């Protein structure tokens, strides 16, 4: 999308400068070309706006476009992405619901294994913490490795894949095991305390949950061509 800005140092009638790509505008900003009051415009705006009010939007747009290019070139080279936006809270919640069902099925399928580890098939009010520990440890391990494996190898868990979401690093570099492991670990804290860490995605401009902040990842909603 083309951007324009007003260069107040030029004579009247020659101040409109552009068109420029988001990448070029970011470059100008990094060189100190824009003051907070510098007027900018792109298609879709109802008028010229001060740079200070659109800087965050432009940086987000640039980041999404950069990561989109990396997805097409390195992560999903056989798929053309028509559009990519940050995935919002509700679509991520739906992906979480799908993953929960998948994990429950995996838990049942692995019964022959976890029954030998002292994992309980049912929890009652009489169950002690000591008796519950093997079950909790097995469940946390299953969630941890499920998330890490799919995020590292497929850029998203099964729930995210079904809904067209992709977990990517903020700099567009390929996902690593260390990043996937760290993100999965922090996600346990995101889900604690009534899911406050996950709710952050509903208010952040880049739709980041706590584990996205900590692992420096983003979740994108992909629209495939």
BAVO-564291 format. One line per 10 residues: number of its first residue (from 1); for each residue x, y, z of N, C-alpha, C, CB. Coordinates in Angstrom, 2 decimals. Atoms other than C-alpha are relative to their C-alpha. Glycine has a CB too. Layout:
# BAVO-564291
NUM = X Y Z X Y Z X Y Z X Y Z; ...
//
This chain:
# BAVO-564291
1 = 0.84 -1.19 0.00 0.00 0.00 0.00 0.89 1.24 0.00 -0.96 0.00 1.22; -0.83 -1.20 0.15 1.42 3.40 -1.03 -0.30 1.04 1.07 -0.21 0.60 -1.38; 0.08 -1.05 -1.01 2.11 6.11 1.54 0.57 1.30 -0.56 0.75 -0.41 1.28; -0.48 -1.33 0.39 2.65 9.86 1.11 0.23 0.82 1.27 -1.03 0.72 -0.95; -0.18 -0.91 -1.13 3.94 12.58 3.41 0.26 1.41 -0.50 1.16 -0.47 0.91; -0.19 -1.40 0.33 4.15 16.36 3.44 1.37 0.45 0.49 -1.11 0.88 0.62; -1.34 -0.52 -0.33 7.68 17.78 3.31 -0.09 1.52 0.09 1.06 -0.43 -1.08; 0.20 -1.43 -0.21 7.31 21.25 4.83 1.21 0.83 -0.40 -0.32 0.25 1.45; -1.18 -0.76 0.39 10.85 22.21 3.75 -0.04 0.40 -1.48 1.26 -0.82 0.27; 0.10 -0.30 1.42 9.78 22.34 0.10 -1.01 1.12 -0.26 -0.40 -1.26 -0.79
11 = 0.93 -1.10 0.32 7.92 25.21 -1.65 -1.44 -0.49 -0.07 0.39 0.65 -1.34; 1.42 0.30 0.09 4.15 25.33 -1.61 -0.32 -0.60 -1.36 -0.85 1.27 0.26; 0.37 0.67 1.24 2.68 22.98 -4.22 0.91 -1.16 -0.34 0.01 0.98 -1.11; -0.93 1.10 0.25 5.66 20.62 -4.12 0.31 -0.78 1.28 1.30 0.54 -0.60; -0.27 0.62 -1.30 5.39 19.38 -0.56 -0.45 -1.46 0.10 -0.66 0.80 1.08; 0.46 1.39 -0.04 3.53 16.15 -1.27 1.10 -0.92 -0.53 -1.31 -0.18 -0.85; -1.12 0.86 0.32 6.13 13.39 -1.32 -0.44 -1.45 -0.01 1.15 0.22 1.00; 0.41 1.40 0.10 5.50 9.84 -2.52 -0.31 -0.37 -1.44 -1.21 -0.26 0.87; 0.38 1.02 -0.99 4.34 7.25 -3.25 1.21 -0.78 0.54 -0.99 -0.98 -0.62; -1.03 0.79 -0.65 6.43 5.22 -0.81 -0.61 -1.26 0.60 0.72 0.84 1.10
21 = 0.45 1.25 -0.61 6.15 1.66 0.44 0.13 0.10 1.51 0.81 -1.20 -0.54; -0.18 0.02 -1.46 5.77 0.87 4.16 1.45 -0.17 0.41 -0.83 -1.11 0.62; -1.42 0.22 -0.30 9.39 -0.35 4.14 0.79 1.30 -0.13 0.59 -1.08 -0.93; -0.70 -1.27 0.21 10.60 2.99 2.74 -0.38 1.03 1.06 -0.30 0.55 -1.40; 0.44 -0.94 -1.03 8.50 4.98 5.21 0.67 -0.31 1.34 -1.54 -0.05 0.16; -0.69 0.39 -1.24 9.98 3.00 8.11 1.45 0.46 -0.07 -0.07 -1.54 0.21; -1.38 -0.45 0.18 13.44 3.78 6.70 0.14 1.50 0.22 0.50 -0.36 -1.39; -0.03 -1.45 -0.19 12.66 7.51 6.56 -0.13 0.35 1.49 -1.14 0.68 -0.80; 0.23 -0.26 -1.42 11.39 7.41 10.15 1.26 -0.29 0.82 -1.18 -0.85 0.52; -1.21 0.36 -0.73 14.54 5.65 11.37 1.12 1.02 -0.22 0.47 -1.39 -0.42
31 = -0.99 -1.03 0.30 16.61 8.40 9.70 -0.37 1.36 0.60 0.17 0.13 -1.49; 0.43 -1.24 -0.64 14.66 11.04 11.63 -0.67 0.98 -0.92 1.16 0.65 0.63; 0.60 -0.90 0.98 12.84 12.44 8.60 -1.36 0.53 0.44 -0.14 -0.71 -1.32; 1.35 -0.40 -0.39 9.48 12.68 10.37 -0.02 0.56 1.42 -0.96 -1.18 -0.11; 0.31 -0.52 -1.33 8.46 14.88 13.27 -1.37 -0.52 0.39 0.06 1.57 0.05; 1.30 0.51 -0.45 5.42 14.00 15.38 -1.15 0.61 -0.78 -0.18 0.28 1.49; 1.09 -0.70 0.69 3.36 16.56 13.48 0.06 -0.14 -1.52 0.02 1.46 0.37; -0.08 0.20 1.44 4.48 15.52 9.97 -1.26 -0.70 -0.51 1.25 -0.83 -0.36; 1.25 0.56 0.52 1.36 14.83 7.91 0.28 -1.12 -1.00 -0.84 1.10 -0.67; -0.14 1.15 0.89 1.05 11.46 6.17 -1.39 -0.45 -0.45 0.76 -1.17 0.70
41 = 1.29 0.46 0.55 -1.63 9.79 4.07 0.22 -1.28 -0.78 -0.65 1.09 -0.91; 0.07 1.17 0.87 -2.48 6.48 2.42 -1.45 -0.23 -0.36 0.62 -1.27 0.68; 1.36 0.32 0.43 -5.52 5.12 0.62 -0.78 -0.62 1.17 0.02 -0.96 -1.21; 0.80 0.47 -1.12 -8.28 4.54 3.16 -0.13 1.03 1.10 0.60 -1.25 0.56; 0.11 -1.09 -0.97 -7.58 7.61 5.27 -1.01 1.02 -0.50 1.39 0.67 0.25; 0.95 -1.05 0.40 -10.27 10.29 5.30 0.66 1.37 -0.08 -1.17 0.05 0.99; -0.74 -1.24 0.08 -7.57 12.96 5.38 1.43 -0.21 0.47 -0.67 1.10 0.82; -1.38 0.09 -0.47 -3.95 13.70 6.24 0.03 -0.13 1.52 0.81 1.24 -0.46; -0.08 0.24 -1.43 -2.90 12.50 9.68 1.43 0.24 0.50 -0.45 -1.43 0.34; -1.35 -0.19 -0.55 0.03 13.39 11.97 0.72 -1.34 0.13 -0.08 0.69 1.38
51 = -0.81 1.22 -0.08 2.86 10.86 11.93 -0.15 -0.69 1.35 1.45 0.33 -0.25; 0.07 0.58 -1.34 2.53 10.35 15.69 -1.21 -0.89 0.19 -0.01 1.10 1.03; 1.23 0.78 -0.17 -0.98 8.91 15.27 -0.03 -1.26 -0.86 -1.20 0.86 -0.32; 0.03 1.16 0.91 -0.13 6.39 12.53 1.30 -0.81 0.05 -0.25 0.48 -1.43; -1.30 0.69 -0.04 3.44 5.35 13.39 -0.15 -1.46 0.41 0.95 0.71 0.96; 0.18 1.36 -0.49 2.35 2.28 15.35 -0.70 -0.87 -1.04 -0.80 0.00 1.30; 0.74 0.73 1.04 -0.11 1.24 12.62 0.90 -0.37 -1.15 -1.19 0.82 -0.50; -0.90 0.26 1.13 2.52 1.55 9.90 1.03 -1.05 0.35 0.70 1.29 -0.43; -1.00 0.99 -0.41 5.10 -0.43 11.88 -0.62 -1.40 0.07 0.60 0.37 1.36; 0.69 1.29 -0.05 2.53 -3.19 12.47 -0.24 -0.53 -1.40 -1.34 0.13 0.76
61 = 0.24 0.39 1.38 1.62 -3.22 8.78 1.28 -0.50 -0.65 -0.58 1.17 -0.80; -1.30 0.38 0.56 5.30 -3.40 7.83 0.44 -1.36 0.53 1.05 1.07 0.32; -0.42 1.26 -0.62 5.97 -6.23 10.29 -0.80 -1.17 -0.57 -0.17 0.07 1.52; 0.85 1.06 0.54 3.01 -8.28 9.05 0.40 -0.33 -1.43 -1.48 0.41 0.05; -0.39 0.23 1.39 4.06 -7.82 5.42 1.35 -0.71 -0.08 0.06 1.33 -0.76; -1.31 0.64 -0.01 7.65 -8.78 6.23 -0.11 -1.48 0.37 0.94 0.71 0.98; 0.17 1.38 -0.43 6.60 -11.93 8.09 -0.76 -0.80 -1.07 -0.75 -0.07 1.34; 0.74 0.65 1.09 4.14 -12.75 5.28 0.95 -0.46 -1.10 -1.08 0.96 -0.58; -0.97 0.35 1.03 7.02 -12.71 2.81 0.85 -1.19 0.44 0.90 1.20 -0.31; -0.82 1.10 -0.52 9.08 -15.01 5.05 -0.79 -1.30 0.00 0.50 0.33 1.43
71 = 0.85 1.19 0.00 6.14 -17.43 5.41 -0.05 -0.61 -1.40 -1.43 0.34 0.48; 0.10 0.50 1.37 5.80 -17.69 1.62 1.33 -0.56 -0.50 -0.47 1.11 -0.92; -1.30 0.40 0.51 9.55 -18.05 1.05 0.61 -1.18 0.76 0.94 1.17 0.05; -0.73 0.97 -0.81 10.70 -20.24 3.95 -0.89 -0.98 0.77 0.86 0.72 0.97; 0.81 0.85 -0.86 7.88 -21.58 6.12 -1.01 -0.81 -0.80 -0.73 0.85 1.04; 0.97 0.69 0.84 5.17 -22.43 3.57 0.29 0.35 -1.46 -1.47 0.40 0.38; -0.43 -0.41 1.34 7.01 -22.14 0.23 -0.93 -0.41 -1.13 1.34 -0.56 -0.27; 0.89 0.46 1.07 4.34 -23.99 -1.75 -1.39 0.64 0.06 -0.13 -1.50 0.06; 1.30 -0.65 -0.17 1.48 -21.76 -0.61 0.15 1.51 -0.13 -0.63 -0.36 1.37; -0.02 -1.45 0.15 0.81 -18.19 -1.69 -0.98 0.62 0.98 -0.34 0.42 -1.45
81 = 0.84 -0.69 -0.98 -0.51 -15.94 1.06 -0.54 1.28 -0.61 0.80 0.30 1.30; 0.61 -1.18 0.57 -2.96 -13.36 -0.23 0.00 1.16 0.98 -1.43 -0.30 -0.44; 0.09 -1.05 -1.02 -3.23 -11.48 3.05 0.34 -0.60 1.35 -1.40 0.66 0.01; -0.32 0.46 -1.35 -2.00 -11.75 6.63 -0.25 1.13 0.99 1.46 -0.50 0.09; 0.27 -0.96 -1.06 -3.23 -9.97 9.74 0.27 -0.66 1.34 -1.46 0.53 -0.06; -0.15 0.57 -1.33 -2.67 -10.41 13.45 -1.30 -0.71 0.38 0.38 1.09 1.04; 1.17 0.78 -0.39 -5.00 -13.11 14.76 -0.55 0.53 1.32 0.36 -1.50 0.13; 0.63 -0.55 -1.19 -7.48 -11.76 17.31 -0.27 -1.02 1.10 -1.27 0.65 -0.38; 0.22 0.83 -1.19 -8.46 -13.11 20.71 -0.99 -1.13 -0.26 -0.49 0.85 1.15; 1.07 0.98 0.12 -11.64 -14.93 19.66 0.38 -1.16 -0.92 -1.25 0.66 -0.51
91 = -0.40 1.09 0.89 -10.17 -16.89 16.74 1.07 -0.85 0.68 0.53 0.55 -1.35; -1.00 0.77 -0.74 -7.28 -17.89 18.99 -0.66 -0.85 1.07 1.04 0.95 0.64; 0.75 0.78 -0.98 -9.77 -19.01 21.62 -0.62 -1.23 -0.65 -1.09 0.87 0.66; 0.58 1.14 0.72 -11.48 -21.21 19.03 1.08 -1.05 -0.31 -0.66 0.46 -1.31; -1.10 0.93 0.26 -8.11 -22.72 18.10 0.36 -0.75 1.28 1.24 0.75 -0.55; -0.29 0.62 -1.30 -7.49 -23.38 21.80 -1.03 -1.09 0.32 0.02 1.07 1.12; 1.07 0.98 -0.25 -10.85 -25.19 22.04 0.24 -1.26 -0.83 -1.38 0.62 -0.32; -0.28 1.15 0.85 -9.93 -27.44 19.10 1.18 -0.79 0.57 0.30 0.44 -1.45; -1.18 0.67 -0.58 -6.54 -28.18 20.66 -0.35 -0.76 1.27 1.11 1.02 0.29; 0.42 0.66 -1.23 -8.22 -29.05 23.95 -0.64 -1.35 -0.29 -0.97 0.89 0.80
101 = 0.65 1.25 0.40 -10.34 -31.69 22.21 1.05 -1.01 -0.49 -1.05 0.26 -1.11; -1.06 0.87 0.51 -7.28 -33.07 20.41 0.83 -0.57 1.15 0.92 0.77 -0.98; -0.80 0.45 -1.14 -5.33 -33.26 23.68 -0.75 -1.02 0.85 0.41 1.20 0.86; 0.79 0.98 -0.75 -8.17 -35.07 25.42 0.01 -1.36 -0.70 -1.45 0.49 0.17; -0.04 1.25 0.76 -8.21 -37.66 22.63 1.37 -0.67 0.13 -0.32 0.27 -1.48; -1.35 0.54 -0.16 -4.44 -38.05 22.87 0.17 -0.61 1.39 1.04 1.09 -0.24; -0.11 0.50 -1.38 -4.73 -38.50 26.63 -0.64 -1.38 0.12 -0.68 0.99 0.99; 0.70 1.29 -0.03 -7.21 -41.32 26.13 0.80 -1.06 -0.76 -1.42 0.13 -0.59; -0.75 0.95 0.82 -5.15 -42.96 23.37 1.28 -0.46 0.70 0.34 0.62 -1.34; -1.24 0.34 -0.70 -2.09 -42.91 25.63 -0.25 -0.68 1.34 0.82 1.25 0.22
111 = 0.34 0.67 -1.26 -3.91 -44.69 28.46 0.92 -1.18 0.32 -1.43 -0.48 -0.05; -0.89 1.13 -0.32 -1.77 -47.87 28.13 1.36 0.44 0.55 0.22 -0.85 -1.24; -1.29 -0.50 -0.48 1.30 -45.71 28.75 -0.13 0.65 1.37 0.58 1.01 -1.00; 0.05 -0.74 -1.27 0.18 -43.36 31.51 -0.59 -0.81 1.15 -0.81 1.27 -0.19; 0.52 0.83 -1.09 -1.60 -46.12 33.45 1.14 -0.64 0.79 -0.94 -1.10 -0.56; -1.17 0.57 -0.67 1.85 -47.52 34.25 0.76 1.05 0.80 0.93 -0.65 -1.02; -0.70 -1.09 -0.68 2.97 -44.12 35.53 -0.77 0.51 1.21 0.24 1.14 -0.96; 0.78 -0.42 -1.16 0.33 -43.87 38.23 -0.97 1.12 -0.29 0.90 0.42 1.08; 0.95 -1.04 0.37 -1.87 -41.46 36.29 -1.41 -0.47 0.27 0.16 0.40 -1.49; 1.36 0.35 -0.38 -5.43 -41.42 37.57 -0.96 0.13 -1.17 -0.47 0.87 1.15
121 = 1.02 -0.07 1.05 -8.32 -42.15 35.24 -1.18 0.85 0.45 -0.48 -1.40 -0.37; 1.08 -0.83 -0.54 -10.71 -40.27 37.53 0.48 0.65 1.29 -1.29 -0.83 0.24; -0.37 -0.76 -1.20 -10.32 -37.63 40.24 -1.24 0.19 0.86 0.64 1.39 -0.37; 1.11 -0.13 -0.94 -12.56 -37.64 43.32 0.38 0.99 1.10 -0.37 -1.38 0.60; -0.32 -0.92 -1.11 -12.85 -35.31 46.33 0.99 -0.59 1.00 -1.28 0.38 0.73; -0.91 0.65 -0.94 -10.84 -37.86 48.28 1.44 -0.11 -0.55 -0.53 -1.38 0.34; -1.32 0.10 0.60 -7.89 -37.70 45.87 0.96 0.99 0.66 -0.07 0.26 -1.51; -0.99 -0.86 -0.65 -4.78 -36.34 47.58 0.91 0.64 -1.04 0.84 -0.80 1.02; -0.93 -0.68 0.90 -2.22 -33.96 46.05 1.08 -0.96 -0.48 0.63 1.20 0.71; -1.05 0.96 0.36 0.38 -36.72 46.12 -0.49 -0.94 -1.10 0.43 -0.81 1.24
131 = 0.57 0.89 1.01 -1.92 -39.02 44.14 -0.23 0.72 -1.32 -1.30 -0.60 0.50; 0.32 -0.78 1.19 -2.72 -36.22 41.72 1.24 0.43 -0.78 -0.80 1.22 0.40; -1.21 -0.51 0.62 0.88 -35.22 40.96 0.38 -0.71 -1.30 1.13 -0.10 0.97; -0.34 0.66 1.27 1.60 -37.95 38.32 -0.93 0.39 -1.14 -0.03 -1.51 0.18; 0.98 -0.39 1.02 -1.59 -37.00 36.49 0.30 1.40 -0.52 -1.43 -0.06 0.56; -0.29 -1.37 0.40 -0.72 -33.30 36.49 1.29 0.07 -0.82 0.11 0.91 1.23; -1.28 -0.01 0.71 2.85 -33.95 35.40 -0.15 -0.56 -1.41 1.05 -0.81 0.78; 0.20 0.59 1.32 1.74 -36.19 32.54 -0.78 0.95 -0.91 -0.75 -1.35 0.13; 0.83 -0.92 0.79 -0.91 -33.69 31.40 0.82 1.21 -0.46 -1.21 0.48 0.82; -0.83 -1.15 0.36 1.52 -30.75 31.49 1.04 -0.38 -1.05 0.70 0.58 1.25
141 = -1.00 0.46 0.96 4.15 -32.77 29.61 -0.62 -0.19 -1.38 0.65 -1.30 0.48; 0.69 0.23 1.27 1.64 -33.76 26.94 -0.29 1.33 -0.70 -1.32 -0.79 0.24; 0.31 -1.31 0.57 0.52 -30.15 26.42 1.27 0.69 -0.48 -0.72 0.89 1.04; -1.27 -0.66 0.31 4.11 -28.88 26.44 0.60 -0.53 -1.31 0.99 -0.19 1.16; -0.62 0.57 1.19 5.43 -31.29 23.82 -0.91 0.08 -1.22 0.38 -1.45 0.25; 0.95 -0.18 1.11 2.27 -31.10 21.69 0.16 1.39 -0.61 -1.47 -0.22 0.48; -0.13 -1.37 0.48 2.54 -27.32 21.44 1.35 0.24 -0.65 -0.21 0.99 1.14; -1.36 -0.23 0.51 6.31 -27.29 20.95 0.21 -0.68 -1.35 1.03 -0.50 1.00; -0.22 0.76 1.23 6.33 -29.99 18.27 -0.70 0.64 -1.20 -0.50 -1.44 0.17; 0.75 -0.54 1.14 3.61 -28.47 16.08 0.40 1.44 -0.33 -1.50 -0.05 0.29
151 = -0.43 -1.37 0.28 4.74 -24.85 16.47 1.35 0.00 -0.71 0.08 0.82 1.31; -1.32 0.05 0.65 8.32 -25.76 15.54 -0.09 -0.53 -1.43 0.95 -0.87 0.81; 0.00 0.67 1.30 7.47 -28.01 12.59 -1.08 0.48 -0.96 -0.16 -1.45 0.21; 1.12 -0.38 0.87 4.16 -26.62 11.30 -0.49 1.42 0.25 -1.14 -0.95 0.19; 0.35 -1.40 -0.29 4.07 -23.02 12.63 -1.35 0.14 0.70 -0.01 0.81 -1.28; 1.25 -0.11 -0.73 1.03 -23.80 14.74 -0.53 -1.36 0.41 -1.03 0.72 -0.84; 0.64 1.23 -0.44 -0.90 -26.42 16.66 -1.11 -0.39 -0.98 -0.57 0.16 1.44; 1.04 0.46 0.92 -3.64 -28.44 14.94 -1.18 0.97 -0.03 -0.49 -1.39 0.40; 1.10 -0.96 -0.04 -6.28 -25.96 16.12 0.31 1.24 -0.82 -0.29 0.40 1.43; -0.39 -1.18 0.77 -4.36 -23.06 14.61 0.07 -0.32 -1.49 1.36 0.53 0.48
161 = -0.08 0.39 1.41 -3.70 -24.93 11.37 -1.39 -0.06 -0.62 0.71 -1.36 -0.14; 1.38 0.11 0.51 -7.42 -25.69 10.96 -0.60 1.37 -0.28 -0.88 -0.77 1.01; 0.58 -1.33 0.13 -8.29 -22.01 11.39 0.88 0.97 -0.79 -0.27 0.58 1.37; -0.84 -0.84 0.84 -5.51 -20.73 9.16 0.88 0.96 0.76 -0.85 0.76 -0.94; -0.87 -0.85 -0.80 -3.30 -19.30 11.90 1.44 -0.52 -0.07 -0.48 0.06 1.46; -1.41 0.39 0.01 0.49 -19.32 12.02 0.75 0.75 1.09 0.64 0.27 -1.38; -0.85 -0.59 -1.03 2.88 -18.71 14.91 1.36 0.28 -0.63 0.13 -0.94 1.26; -1.27 -0.39 0.62 5.94 -16.79 13.73 0.81 0.84 0.97 -0.24 0.77 -1.31; -0.86 -0.86 -0.81 8.90 -15.03 15.28 -0.13 1.44 -0.48 1.47 -0.47 -0.07; 0.23 -1.41 0.33 8.76 -11.23 15.36 0.91 0.51 -1.11 0.18 0.85 1.22
171 = -0.95 -0.45 1.02 11.81 -10.88 13.10 -0.12 -0.79 -1.30 1.40 -0.11 0.53; 0.20 0.76 1.22 10.53 -13.35 10.51 0.94 -1.17 -0.19 0.11 0.89 -1.15; -0.93 1.11 0.13 13.30 -15.88 11.15 -0.73 -1.32 0.26 1.19 0.17 0.98; 0.64 1.31 -0.22 12.48 -19.62 11.11 -0.14 -0.32 1.49 0.79 -1.10 -0.70; 0.23 0.40 -1.38 11.06 -21.04 14.33 1.08 -0.99 0.44 -1.41 -0.62 0.17; -1.01 0.91 -0.56 13.62 -22.78 16.55 -0.63 -0.81 1.13 1.25 0.78 0.51; 0.49 0.81 -1.10 13.17 -25.51 19.14 0.02 0.79 1.31 0.83 -1.28 0.15; -0.10 -0.75 -1.25 14.34 -23.18 21.91 -1.14 1.01 0.13 1.34 0.72 0.08; 1.11 -0.96 -0.03 11.74 -20.55 20.97 -1.33 -0.72 0.22 -0.05 0.81 -1.32; 1.24 0.77 -0.14 8.98 -23.17 20.65 -0.16 -0.53 1.42 -0.04 -1.16 -1.00
181 = 0.04 0.51 -1.37 9.89 -24.72 24.02 -0.30 1.13 0.99 1.34 -0.68 0.36; 0.18 -1.13 -0.91 10.08 -21.34 25.75 -1.43 0.53 -0.06 0.99 1.13 -0.32; 1.37 -0.49 0.17 6.75 -20.20 24.29 -1.00 -0.95 0.66 -0.33 0.16 -1.49; 0.89 0.99 -0.60 5.06 -23.45 25.37 0.06 0.06 1.52 0.35 -1.41 -0.49; -0.17 -0.08 -1.46 6.49 -23.11 28.89 -0.72 1.22 0.57 1.49 0.05 0.36; 0.62 -1.23 -0.49 5.35 -19.50 29.32 -1.52 -0.05 -0.15 0.55 1.21 -0.75; 1.46 0.07 0.20 1.88 -20.39 28.00 -0.71 -0.57 1.22 -0.31 -0.85 -1.23; 0.60 0.51 -1.24 1.26 -22.27 31.27 -0.32 1.17 0.94 0.96 -1.01 0.69; 0.23 -1.17 -0.85 1.60 -18.94 33.10 -1.10 0.88 -0.60 1.30 0.81 0.17; 1.06 -0.78 0.66 -0.63 -17.23 30.51 -1.38 -0.52 0.37 0.18 -0.03 -1.53
191 = 1.29 0.62 -0.30 -3.40 -19.70 31.32 -0.34 0.05 1.49 0.01 -1.44 -0.46; 0.24 -0.07 -1.44 -3.01 -19.24 35.08 -0.72 1.29 0.37 1.33 -0.10 0.78; 0.69 -1.20 -0.51 -4.90 -16.68 37.17 -1.13 0.43 -0.94 0.99 1.15 0.18; 1.19 -0.25 0.83 -8.10 -16.95 35.09 0.35 0.42 -1.42 -0.87 1.08 0.65; -0.37 -0.27 1.38 -6.21 -16.69 31.81 0.32 1.44 -0.31 -1.07 -0.43 -0.89; -0.31 -1.42 0.20 -5.12 -13.08 32.30 1.05 0.19 -1.09 0.48 0.64 1.31; -1.05 -0.11 1.01 -2.01 -13.67 30.19 -0.52 -0.17 -1.41 1.07 -1.02 0.26; 0.61 0.20 1.32 -4.15 -14.89 27.29 -0.91 1.17 -0.37 -0.80 -1.31 -0.03; 0.91 -1.12 0.25 -6.61 -12.01 27.66 0.73 1.24 -0.52 -0.75 0.36 1.27; -0.79 -1.13 0.51 -3.79 -9.59 26.86 -0.14 0.14 -1.50 1.46 -0.16 0.38
201 = 0.13 -0.02 1.46 -4.28 -10.55 23.20 -1.21 0.81 -0.46 -0.09 -1.41 -0.53; 1.21 -0.74 0.37 -7.68 -8.84 23.25 0.24 1.51 0.00 -1.14 -0.35 0.95; -0.23 -1.44 -0.15 -6.13 -5.44 24.03 1.28 0.49 -0.67 0.05 0.34 1.46; -1.25 -0.40 0.62 -2.67 -5.43 22.45 -0.21 0.25 -1.49 1.08 -1.06 0.22; 0.18 -0.36 1.41 -2.41 -3.80 19.00 0.50 -1.12 -0.93 0.73 1.31 -0.32; -0.51 1.10 0.79 -0.41 -6.80 17.75 -0.59 -1.34 0.45 1.51 -0.04 0.08; 0.74 1.18 -0.45 -2.76 -9.26 19.50 0.91 -1.02 0.69 -0.70 -0.65 -1.18; -0.93 0.89 -0.68 0.01 -10.70 21.66 -0.51 -0.39 1.38 1.36 0.66 0.12; 0.24 0.50 -1.36 -0.65 -12.89 24.68 1.32 0.09 0.75 -0.56 -1.48 -0.01; -1.21 -0.08 -0.81 1.85 -13.06 27.53 1.14 -0.82 -0.60 -0.28 -0.47 1.43
211 = -1.06 0.85 0.55 3.74 -15.95 25.93 0.54 0.53 -1.32 -0.53 -1.41 -0.20; -0.50 -0.64 1.21 3.98 -13.98 22.67 0.97 1.12 0.34 -1.15 0.53 -0.85; -0.90 -1.07 -0.47 5.50 -11.02 24.53 1.35 -0.59 0.40 -0.63 0.77 1.19; -1.22 0.57 -0.57 8.02 -13.23 26.31 0.85 -0.71 -1.06 -0.35 -0.96 1.12; -0.73 0.76 1.02 8.96 -15.43 23.34 0.24 0.81 -1.28 -0.76 -1.27 -0.34; -0.13 -0.87 1.16 8.79 -12.52 20.86 -0.56 -0.67 -1.26 1.47 0.40 -0.22; 0.69 0.62 1.13 6.32 -14.31 18.60 -1.27 0.78 -0.31 -0.32 -1.48 0.31; 1.27 -0.57 0.39 3.21 -13.23 16.74 -0.85 -1.14 -0.57 0.18 1.16 -1.05; 0.91 0.97 0.62 0.13 -15.19 15.63 -0.74 0.73 -1.11 -1.00 -0.62 1.06; 0.60 -0.64 1.16 -1.06 -14.34 12.13 -1.19 -0.81 -0.51 1.03 0.18 -1.10
221 = 1.14 0.60 0.69 -4.37 -15.03 10.42 0.29 0.06 -1.49 -1.35 0.73 0.35; -0.41 0.06 1.40 -3.49 -16.19 6.92 -1.20 -0.18 -0.92 0.99 -1.13 -0.22; 1.01 0.17 1.04 -5.73 -15.76 3.90 0.73 -0.48 -1.23 -0.81 1.33 -0.28; -0.76 0.59 1.09 -4.41 -18.10 1.25 -0.66 0.29 -1.34 0.13 -1.50 0.20; 0.50 -0.31 1.34 -4.72 -17.26 -2.42 -0.55 -1.25 -0.68 1.12 0.63 -0.87
//
